[in-house]
């Protein structure tokens, strides 16, 4: 195969795929640009002027020897060649910009090339720094050095701005993504009274404050102290976080505060859950009188001269015809007797009786009402046919309108379906008295009676209640900080929304605006796991834990 042609790599690739077709891809990757450059099963190899070893990266000895034997530059071109090779290894040299500053000044366009004692000293120091191995300082090992000359505007910076510039530029220029996401500033940690504190500049305060670094086991107690103690007031996320940061700190404290406030039982009982359920519309289409009748009892009222104290109300769902009867009590016998004598004997027994599940309506007396006697007459056939057509047209129009109403109503549905055994909050619609909570719980879902109706067991009550889904909300137990430290990175997002159910109630819904916290309330994880080994090698597995940078 002739090399140098434009189709030579493709021809070689097809040949290799034919030869190694039987070898699985998990064992062999069929792509080699040049077999002579391939080195397999090696503990170290030379790559782009570096020696890549098992424990890190070091400078290439051949390149270092070229720097050591480099003659003194005689013109600007030779000096630029030397600086180009030396700058390739500048991350291995501490204060490289300071050492090379006299040499860089000779490369200016308007400056004459005059080699003096200062340039000779800088040239020798730079060659020595590139050829000598760095010394380990205590237990800290350097990952890499970063340095550059300050610009004209940057020379006017104060000390604080220069330190911030050092941190920002060193982290931004770091090649490792771990160093860009996780970095530590040990100068912000203070040890006092055998406790570890963090020095923090609070917004709006002139002086720094010391924040106690709380261990993982004590974080739930601190959260209860700053949010639910006697003087805390059960504030929201931002105020609770501000109160916590006045004295305490730990990585990811904002996430823990939001989770604690979201799951606080007292806050949820008073203010209600963040997301309330809105079940799909359940329609009961009726097409004839007395197919579905709703009944209820009003009272008690002042006793009348006849001894009546309650009002029994019944209404037909199709004709909207109401009936009201005065009754002395709301017992099952009285209710069944009055309905049968006053209403069912006139209009017939309903096919379905709808009530609020009161005991008087759940009695067996109303389970099977007696069928009233009926008289039948012969209708005029043509009139009967017209009425049947009109009746059929009305039923179809009613069904079509009902489907449209349900479709538009279900677009605003939200929440989730509950399974048996789940804990829920229950909304109490009665009027609040003083500081009485509007939500009670947690209740337990015993049974799902229909798509939107559940049987709930409340704590401290033996009787089970049947409630609509609109009065229920998912219960979140009071959460504790995770067993492991949360990972905080630039693309980490806090979960403020509950996970969707496998069987959502509706496929559509209204979008919600994403609320972002202000920038001064964000958390940063301060940790670093990359270290540097001896002999100028970068060691990702070494024993140190500090990344040192210089400007």
C-alpha positions as CSV (number, residue, x, y, z in Angstrom):
1,X,0.0,0.0,0.0
2,X,1.6,3.3,-1.0
3,X,1.8,5.8,1.8
4,X,1.4,9.5,1.2
5,X,-1.8,9.3,-0.7
6,X,-5.1,10.8,0.6
7,X,-6.9,7.4,0.8
8,X,-4.0,5.5,2.5
9,X,-5.4,5.8,6.1
10,X,-8.8,4.6,5.0
11,X,-7.3,1.6,3.1
12,X,-5.2,0.7,6.0
13,X,-8.2,0.9,8.4
14,X,-10.2,-1.4,6.2
15,X,-7.4,-3.9,6.1
16,X,-7.0,-3.9,9.9
17,X,-10.8,-4.4,10.3
18,X,-10.7,-7.4,8.1
19,X,-7.7,-8.9,9.9
20,X,-9.1,-8.3,13.4
21,X,-12.8,-8.9,12.7
22,X,-13.0,-11.9,15.0
23,X,-11.5,-10.0,18.0
24,X,-14.2,-8.4,20.2
25,X,-14.0,-4.6,20.6
26,X,-13.7,-5.0,24.4
27,X,-10.2,-6.4,23.9
28,X,-9.0,-4.6,20.8
29,X,-9.7,-1.2,19.3
30,X,-9.1,-1.4,15.6
31,X,-7.5,1.9,14.9
32,X,-3.7,2.5,14.6
33,X,-2.3,5.4,12.7
34,X,1.2,4.0,12.7
35,X,2.3,0.6,14.0
36,X,5.8,1.8,14.7
37,X,4.5,4.4,17.2
38,X,2.5,1.9,19.2
39,X,3.8,0.8,22.6
40,X,1.8,-1.7,24.5
41,X,2.0,-2.9,28.1
42,X,4.5,-0.2,29.2
43,X,4.7,1.2,32.7
44,X,6.0,4.6,31.3
45,X,6.3,6.2,27.9
46,X,7.5,9.4,26.4
47,X,4.7,11.7,25.1
48,X,5.1,15.3,23.8
49,X,8.2,16.0,25.8
50,X,6.9,14.4,29.0
51,X,7.4,11.0,30.7
52,X,4.0,9.5,31.6
53,X,4.4,7.1,34.5
54,X,2.1,5.1,36.6
55,X,2.1,7.7,39.4
56,X,2.3,10.9,37.4
57,X,3.9,13.0,34.7
58,X,7.6,14.2,34.6
59,X,9.8,16.1,32.3
60,X,11.6,14.3,29.4
61,X,15.3,13.9,30.4
62,X,16.4,14.5,26.8
63,X,14.6,17.8,26.7
64,X,16.0,18.7,30.2
65,X,19.5,17.9,28.9
66,X,19.0,20.2,26.0
67,X,18.0,23.0,28.4
68,X,21.0,22.3,30.6
69,X,23.5,22.4,27.7
70,X,21.9,25.4,26.0
71,X,24.5,28.0,25.2
72,X,24.1,31.7,26.2
73,X,21.9,33.3,23.6
74,X,23.6,35.8,21.3
75,X,20.5,37.4,19.8
76,X,16.8,37.8,20.2
77,X,16.0,34.8,18.1
78,X,18.1,32.4,20.1
79,X,16.7,33.9,23.4
80,X,13.1,33.4,22.1
81,X,13.9,29.7,21.3
82,X,15.2,29.2,24.8
83,X,12.2,30.8,26.4
84,X,9.9,28.8,24.2
85,X,11.4,25.5,25.4
86,X,11.6,26.6,29.0
87,X,8.0,27.9,29.0
88,X,6.8,24.5,27.9
89,X,7.9,23.2,31.4
90,X,6.9,26.3,33.3
91,X,4.3,24.4,35.5
92,X,7.3,22.5,37.0
93,X,9.1,25.7,38.0
94,X,8.2,27.8,41.0
95,X,8.0,31.6,40.3
96,X,8.8,31.0,36.6
97,X,7.5,34.5,35.6
98,X,9.8,36.1,38.2
99,X,12.9,34.2,37.0
100,X,12.3,34.8,33.3
101,X,11.2,38.4,33.7
102,X,14.7,39.9,32.9
103,X,14.9,37.7,29.8
104,X,11.5,38.6,28.5
105,X,12.3,42.3,28.7
106,X,15.1,41.7,26.1
107,X,12.5,40.4,23.6
108,X,10.7,43.8,23.5
109,X,10.5,45.2,20.0
110,X,11.9,48.6,20.9
111,X,14.6,47.4,23.3
112,X,18.2,46.8,22.1
113,X,19.6,43.3,22.8
114,X,22.2,43.9,25.6
115,X,23.2,40.9,27.6
116,X,24.1,41.9,31.2
117,X,24.8,40.4,34.5
118,X,21.0,40.3,35.4
119,X,20.2,38.3,32.3
120,X,23.1,35.9,33.0
121,X,21.9,35.3,36.5
122,X,18.3,34.8,35.3
123,X,19.5,32.4,32.6
124,X,21.5,30.3,35.0
125,X,18.7,30.2,37.6
126,X,16.1,29.2,35.0
127,X,18.3,26.3,33.8
128,X,18.9,25.1,37.3
129,X,15.2,25.3,38.2
130,X,14.3,23.1,35.2
131,X,17.0,20.5,35.9
132,X,16.7,20.2,39.7
133,X,13.9,18.2,41.4
134,X,11.7,20.2,43.7
135,X,12.0,19.6,47.4
136,X,9.0,18.3,49.4
137,X,7.7,20.7,52.0
138,X,6.3,18.8,55.0
139,X,3.3,16.7,53.9
140,X,2.2,19.0,51.0
141,X,3.2,18.2,47.5
142,X,2.8,20.6,44.6
143,X,0.6,19.7,41.7
144,X,1.7,22.5,39.4
145,X,2.9,26.1,39.5
146,X,1.2,29.0,37.7
147,X,2.7,32.4,37.3
148,X,2.6,35.2,34.8
149,X,3.5,38.9,34.6
150,X,0.9,41.5,35.7
151,X,-0.5,43.8,33.1
152,X,-0.3,47.6,33.2
153,X,-3.8,47.8,34.8
154,X,-3.2,44.8,37.1
155,X,-0.2,46.5,38.6
156,X,-2.5,49.0,40.2
157,X,-4.5,46.3,42.1
158,X,-4.4,46.3,45.8
159,X,-3.1,43.2,47.7
160,X,-6.6,41.8,48.1
161,X,-7.4,42.0,44.4
162,X,-4.0,40.5,43.5
163,X,-4.7,37.5,45.8
164,X,-8.1,37.1,44.2
165,X,-6.5,37.3,40.8
166,X,-4.1,34.6,41.8
167,X,-6.8,32.2,42.8
168,X,-9.1,32.9,39.8
169,X,-6.4,32.6,37.2
170,X,-4.8,29.5,38.7
171,X,-8.0,27.7,39.0
172,X,-9.2,28.7,35.5
173,X,-5.8,27.7,33.9
174,X,-5.8,24.3,35.7
175,X,-5.9,21.4,33.2
176,X,-7.6,19.1,35.7
177,X,-11.4,19.4,35.9
178,X,-11.1,18.3,39.6
179,X,-9.0,21.4,40.4
180,X,-11.5,23.6,38.6
181,X,-14.4,22.3,40.6
182,X,-12.8,21.5,44.0
183,X,-10.1,23.8,45.4
184,X,-9.2,24.6,48.9
185,X,-8.0,27.8,50.6
186,X,-6.5,26.8,53.9
187,X,-6.0,30.4,54.9
188,X,-9.7,30.6,55.7
189,X,-9.6,27.9,58.4
190,X,-8.9,28.8,62.0
191,X,-8.3,26.5,65.0
192,X,-9.6,28.0,68.3
193,X,-10.3,26.2,71.6
194,X,-9.6,22.8,69.9
195,X,-12.4,23.5,67.4
196,X,-12.1,24.2,63.7
197,X,-13.6,27.4,62.4
198,X,-14.0,29.0,59.0
199,X,-13.3,32.7,58.5
200,X,-16.1,34.2,56.5
201,X,-16.9,37.7,55.2
202,X,-20.6,38.2,55.6
203,X,-22.4,40.5,53.2
204,X,-23.0,43.9,54.8
205,X,-20.5,43.4,57.7
206,X,-17.2,45.2,58.0
207,X,-15.3,42.4,59.8
208,X,-15.0,38.7,59.3
209,X,-16.9,36.2,61.4
210,X,-15.9,32.7,62.6
211,X,-18.2,29.9,61.6
212,X,-17.9,26.6,63.5
213,X,-17.4,23.7,61.2
214,X,-20.2,21.3,62.3
215,X,-19.6,17.5,62.1
216,X,-22.1,15.4,60.3
217,X,-23.6,13.8,63.4
218,X,-24.5,17.2,64.9
219,X,-26.0,18.8,61.8
220,X,-29.6,17.7,62.4
221,X,-29.5,19.3,65.9
222,X,-28.1,22.6,64.4
223,X,-30.9,22.6,61.8
224,X,-33.5,22.2,64.5
225,X,-31.9,24.9,66.6
226,X,-31.8,27.6,63.8
227,X,-35.2,26.8,62.4
228,X,-37.5,25.2,64.9
229,X,-36.3,26.4,68.3
230,X,-38.3,28.8,70.5
231,X,-36.8,32.0,69.1
232,X,-36.2,30.7,65.6
233,X,-39.7,31.4,64.2
234,X,-39.7,28.8,61.5
235,X,-38.4,31.2,58.8
236,X,-38.0,30.3,55.2
237,X,-34.9,29.2,53.3
238,X,-32.9,32.4,53.0
239,X,-33.5,33.7,56.6
240,X,-32.8,30.3,58.1
241,X,-29.6,30.0,56.0
242,X,-28.6,33.5,57.1
243,X,-29.2,32.6,60.7
244,X,-27.1,29.4,60.3
245,X,-24.2,31.1,58.6
246,X,-23.9,33.5,61.4
247,X,-22.3,30.8,63.6
248,X,-22.1,27.5,61.7
249,X,-20.9,26.1,58.3
250,X,-20.5,22.8,56.5
251,X,-20.2,21.9,52.8
252,X,-23.6,21.9,51.2
253,X,-25.4,23.6,54.1
254,X,-27.8,25.4,51.8
255,X,-29.0,22.1,50.4
256,X,-29.6,20.8,53.9
257,X,-31.4,23.9,55.0
258,X,-33.8,23.8,52.0
259,X,-34.5,20.2,52.6
260,X,-35.1,20.7,56.3
261,X,-37.4,23.7,55.8
262,X,-39.3,21.8,53.0
263,X,-39.9,18.8,55.3
264,X,-40.6,20.6,58.6
265,X,-43.9,19.3,59.9
266,X,-44.9,22.5,61.7
267,X,-44.3,24.7,58.6
268,X,-46.2,22.3,56.4
269,X,-49.1,22.1,58.8
270,X,-49.5,25.9,59.0
271,X,-48.5,27.0,55.5
272,X,-49.5,23.9,53.5
273,X,-47.4,21.8,51.2
274,X,-45.5,23.5,48.3
275,X,-47.4,21.4,45.8
276,X,-51.0,20.6,46.3
277,X,-52.8,17.9,44.3
278,X,-55.4,18.7,41.7
279,X,-57.0,15.6,40.5
280,X,-58.6,15.1,37.0
281,X,-62.2,15.9,36.6
282,X,-64.5,13.0,37.3
283,X,-67.8,13.3,35.4
284,X,-71.1,11.5,36.2
285,X,-73.1,12.0,33.0
286,X,-76.8,11.5,33.5
287,X,-79.4,11.4,30.7
288,X,-82.7,10.9,32.5
289,X,-84.5,12.1,35.6
290,X,-83.8,10.2,38.8
291,X,-80.7,8.5,37.5
292,X,-78.6,10.2,40.1
293,X,-79.9,12.0,43.2
294,X,-77.8,13.9,45.7
295,X,-78.9,14.1,49.4
296,X,-77.6,16.0,52.4
297,X,-78.8,17.2,55.8
298,X,-78.6,20.8,57.0
299,X,-78.7,21.8,60.7
300,X,-79.2,21.7,63.6
301,X,-81.5,24.7,63.6
302,X,-83.8,26.0,66.4
303,X,-86.6,23.5,67.1
304,X,-89.9,24.4,65.5
305,X,-93.3,24.0,66.9
306,X,-93.6,20.7,65.1
307,X,-90.4,19.4,66.7
308,X,-88.3,19.6,63.6
309,X,-84.7,20.6,63.9
310,X,-83.0,19.5,60.6
311,X,-83.7,20.0,56.8
312,X,-83.3,17.0,54.5
313,X,-82.4,18.2,51.0
314,X,-82.5,16.1,47.8
315,X,-81.8,17.2,44.2
316,X,-82.0,15.4,40.9
317,X,-78.7,15.7,38.9
318,X,-80.5,15.8,35.5
319,X,-83.4,18.2,36.1
320,X,-81.8,20.1,39.0
321,X,-85.2,19.7,40.8
322,X,-84.7,20.3,44.5
323,X,-86.7,18.8,47.4
324,X,-86.5,19.9,51.1
325,X,-88.1,18.2,54.0
326,X,-88.2,19.2,57.7
327,X,-87.2,16.3,60.0
328,X,-86.8,16.1,63.7
329,X,-83.5,14.2,63.6
330,X,-81.0,12.9,61.1
331,X,-81.2,9.2,61.9
332,X,-81.1,6.6,59.2
333,X,-84.7,5.5,59.8
334,X,-86.1,9.1,59.6
335,X,-84.0,9.9,56.5
336,X,-85.1,6.7,54.6
337,X,-88.8,7.1,55.6
338,X,-89.0,10.7,54.5
339,X,-87.3,10.1,51.2
340,X,-89.4,7.1,50.3
341,X,-92.7,8.7,51.3
342,X,-92.2,12.2,50.0
343,X,-90.0,11.8,46.9
344,X,-89.5,8.2,45.8
345,X,-93.3,7.5,45.7
346,X,-93.7,10.5,43.4
347,X,-90.7,10.2,41.0
348,X,-89.6,6.7,41.5
349,X,-86.5,5.2,43.1
350,X,-83.2,6.7,41.8
351,X,-80.6,4.5,40.1
352,X,-77.8,6.1,42.2
353,X,-78.0,7.9,45.5
354,X,-75.0,10.3,46.2
355,X,-74.3,11.5,49.7
356,X,-71.4,12.8,51.9
357,X,-71.0,9.3,53.4
358,X,-72.9,10.1,56.6
359,X,-74.0,7.2,58.7
360,X,-77.6,7.9,58.1
361,X,-77.0,7.6,54.3
362,X,-74.8,4.5,54.6
363,X,-77.6,2.5,56.4
364,X,-79.0,-0.7,54.9
365,X,-82.4,1.0,54.9
366,X,-81.4,3.0,51.8
367,X,-79.4,0.2,50.2
368,X,-82.4,-1.4,48.4
369,X,-85.4,1.0,48.4
370,X,-88.7,-0.5,47.4
371,X,-89.7,0.0,43.8
372,X,-92.8,2.3,43.8
373,X,-95.8,1.3,41.7
374,X,-96.0,2.7,38.2
375,X,-98.7,3.1,35.7
376,X,-98.1,2.7,32.0
377,X,-99.9,4.4,29.2
378,X,-99.8,4.1,25.4
379,X,-98.1,7.1,23.9
380,X,-98.7,8.5,20.5
381,X,-96.1,6.8,18.3
382,X,-95.0,9.7,16.2
383,X,-94.6,12.0,19.2
384,X,-92.6,9.3,20.9
385,X,-90.2,8.9,18.0
386,X,-89.6,12.7,17.9
387,X,-88.9,12.7,21.6
388,X,-86.5,9.8,21.2
389,X,-84.5,11.7,18.5
390,X,-84.4,14.9,20.6
391,X,-83.4,12.9,23.6
392,X,-80.6,11.1,21.7
393,X,-79.3,14.5,20.3
394,X,-79.3,16.0,23.8
395,X,-77.4,13.0,25.2
396,X,-74.7,13.3,22.5
397,X,-74.3,17.1,23.0
398,X,-74.1,16.6,26.7
399,X,-71.4,13.9,26.3
400,X,-69.4,16.1,23.9
401,X,-69.5,19.1,26.1
402,X,-68.5,17.0,29.1
403,X,-65.4,15.7,27.3
404,X,-64.3,19.2,26.3
405,X,-64.7,20.4,29.9
406,X,-62.7,17.5,31.2
407,X,-59.9,18.1,28.7
408,X,-59.5,21.7,29.6
409,X,-59.8,21.0,33.3
410,X,-57.2,18.3,33.2
411,X,-54.6,20.7,31.7
412,X,-54.4,22.3,35.2
413,X,-54.0,19.0,37.0
414,X,-50.9,18.4,39.1
415,X,-49.7,16.1,41.8
416,X,-49.4,12.4,41.9
417,X,-51.4,9.3,42.6
418,X,-50.9,7.7,46.0
419,X,-50.4,4.0,46.7
420,X,-51.5,2.0,49.7
421,X,-49.1,2.5,52.7
422,X,-47.9,6.0,51.7
423,X,-48.1,8.9,54.2
424,X,-50.0,12.1,53.2
425,X,-51.0,15.4,54.5
426,X,-54.8,16.0,54.9
427,X,-56.3,19.5,54.4
428,X,-59.0,20.5,56.9
429,X,-61.4,23.0,55.2
430,X,-63.0,24.1,58.4
431,X,-62.3,27.6,59.7
432,X,-59.1,28.1,61.6
433,X,-59.2,29.1,65.2
434,X,-56.2,31.1,66.3
435,X,-53.0,29.3,65.4
436,X,-54.8,26.0,64.6
437,X,-53.2,24.3,61.6
438,X,-55.0,23.8,58.3
439,X,-53.2,20.6,57.5
440,X,-53.1,17.5,59.6
441,X,-51.1,14.4,59.4
442,X,-49.4,12.3,58.5
443,X,-52.2,10.1,57.5
444,X,-51.8,6.7,55.9
445,X,-53.4,5.6,52.6
446,X,-55.2,2.4,53.3
447,X,-57.0,1.8,50.0
448,X,-57.5,3.5,46.7
449,X,-61.3,3.4,46.0
450,X,-61.2,5.1,42.6
451,X,-59.0,7.2,40.5
452,X,-59.3,10.2,42.8
453,X,-60.8,8.9,46.1
454,X,-58.8,7.3,48.9
455,X,-59.5,5.7,52.2
456,X,-57.2,7.4,54.8
457,X,-56.3,6.4,58.4
458,X,-55.5,9.4,60.5
459,X,-53.3,9.2,63.7
460,X,-55.3,9.0,66.9
461,X,-58.6,8.2,65.1
462,X,-60.0,4.7,64.8
463,X,-62.5,5.5,62.0
464,X,-61.2,5.5,58.4
465,X,-62.0,8.6,56.3
466,X,-62.8,8.7,52.6
467,X,-61.2,11.7,51.0
468,X,-60.7,13.3,47.6
469,X,-57.2,13.6,46.2
470,X,-57.6,17.4,46.1
471,X,-57.4,17.4,49.9
472,X,-54.2,15.3,50.0
473,X,-50.6,16.2,49.6
474,X,-47.5,14.0,49.8
475,X,-45.8,13.8,53.2
476,X,-42.1,14.4,53.4
477,X,-40.5,13.1,56.6
478,X,-38.0,15.4,58.3
479,X,-34.8,14.7,56.4
480,X,-31.3,14.5,57.9
481,X,-28.1,15.3,56.1
482,X,-26.8,12.5,53.9
483,X,-24.3,10.0,55.3
484,X,-21.7,11.2,52.7
485,X,-20.7,14.7,51.8
486,X,-22.7,16.1,48.9
487,X,-20.9,16.6,45.7
488,X,-21.0,20.3,44.7
489,X,-19.9,21.2,41.2
490,X,-20.6,23.9,38.6
491,X,-23.6,22.0,37.1
492,X,-25.1,20.7,40.4
493,X,-28.8,21.6,40.8
494,X,-30.8,21.3,44.0
495,X,-33.9,19.1,43.7
496,X,-36.8,21.3,44.8
497,X,-39.4,19.4,42.9
498,X,-40.6,16.0,43.9
499,X,-40.0,13.1,41.6
500,X,-42.8,12.5,39.1
501,X,-45.0,9.4,39.5
502,X,-44.8,6.5,37.1
503,X,-48.5,7.1,36.3
504,X,-49.0,10.9,36.0
505,X,-52.4,12.3,36.3
506,X,-52.1,14.5,33.2
507,X,-49.7,14.7,30.3
508,X,-49.8,18.5,30.2
509,X,-49.4,21.2,32.7
510,X,-48.6,24.8,33.1
511,X,-44.8,25.7,33.2
512,X,-43.4,27.1,36.4
513,X,-40.7,29.8,36.7
514,X,-37.4,28.5,38.1
515,X,-36.4,30.6,41.2
516,X,-32.7,31.1,41.5
517,X,-31.1,32.2,44.7
518,X,-28.9,35.3,44.7
519,X,-25.2,34.8,44.1
520,X,-24.1,35.7,47.6
521,X,-26.0,32.8,49.0
522,X,-24.3,30.1,47.0
523,X,-22.2,27.4,48.6
524,X,-18.7,26.3,47.4
525,X,-17.1,22.9,48.3
526,X,-13.5,23.4,49.4
527,X,-11.6,20.2,48.9
528,X,-8.9,18.9,46.6
529,X,-7.7,15.4,46.0
530,X,-4.8,15.8,43.5
531,X,-1.3,15.8,44.8
532,X,2.2,15.9,43.3
533,X,4.9,13.3,43.7
534,X,8.6,13.7,44.1
535,X,11.2,14.4,41.3
536,X,9.0,16.9,39.6
537,X,6.2,14.4,38.8
538,X,2.5,15.2,39.2
539,X,1.1,12.4,41.4
540,X,-2.7,11.8,41.5
541,X,-2.3,9.0,44.0
542,X,0.2,10.6,46.4
543,X,-0.3,11.2,50.1
544,X,-0.6,15.0,50.0
545,X,-3.9,16.9,49.7
546,X,-3.0,20.5,48.9
547,X,-2.8,22.2,45.5
548,X,-0.2,25.0,45.7
549,X,-0.2,27.9,43.3
550,X,2.1,30.9,42.9
551,X,1.9,34.2,41.2
